[in-house]
Amino acid sequence: MANRIITVEIDESTADVTVDLAGYEGKGCAAVQEAFARMLGNTTHSTHKPEFNKVPVKTTCIKR
């Protein structure tokens, strides 16, 4: 599993909060993003990284 890093930056002059999620993909990223949005209140802008569109691959090995 990849390292997951959440970086929170607060602009001291405007009190704007920027949250950067690294190591998350797809629905996992969306869930964390939604949790932060609920905690912080209004969300004015959201940008998705390319990793957001990745779908985790699940493989199954079958012995014959």
N, C-alpha and C positions, 0 to 999 in steps of 0.2 A: 504494500500500500504506500502511496506517495505521501510525503509530508504535507500536512495541511497547515497553512499559515494565514491568520487573520490579522491584517494591519489596519488600525484605526487612527486617522489623522484628524485633529481638531484645529481649525483655523482660529487663532486667538482673537483676531479682529472682528470676524463675522460670526463666529460660533458654528460655522458650517462643518459638518462631519462627513468624512470620506472613509468608506470601508472597502478594503481590497481583500478579496478572497483568492488565495492561491492553493492549488492542489485539489480543488473541488471540481467535479464534472457533473453536467446535466442536472437531474432532479436534486441531487445532494447540494449543489450550489444554490439552486432556487430556494430550497428549504432554509438554508442558513441566511440567505439574503432576506427572505420574508421575516425571519425571526428578528434580525437587526432592524428592519423597517418598523416592526411592531414596537420594539424597545425605544427607538429613537423618535418615533412619531411620524411626521410628514416626510415623504420621500419626494424629492423634486426632480431627480435625475438618476437613471440607471443605465449602465453600459455593460454589455456582456462581452466577455473575452471569448476567443475561439473554443476554449475548453468547455464552455457552457453547452455547446451544441454536440459534444461528444456523448455517446451512449456507452456506458460501461459494457464491456463484452463479457458474457458469461459462457464458459465452455464446459462441456460435459464429455468425459472420456468413457467410452463403452468398450469393455473387453469382449472379444469374441472367441 
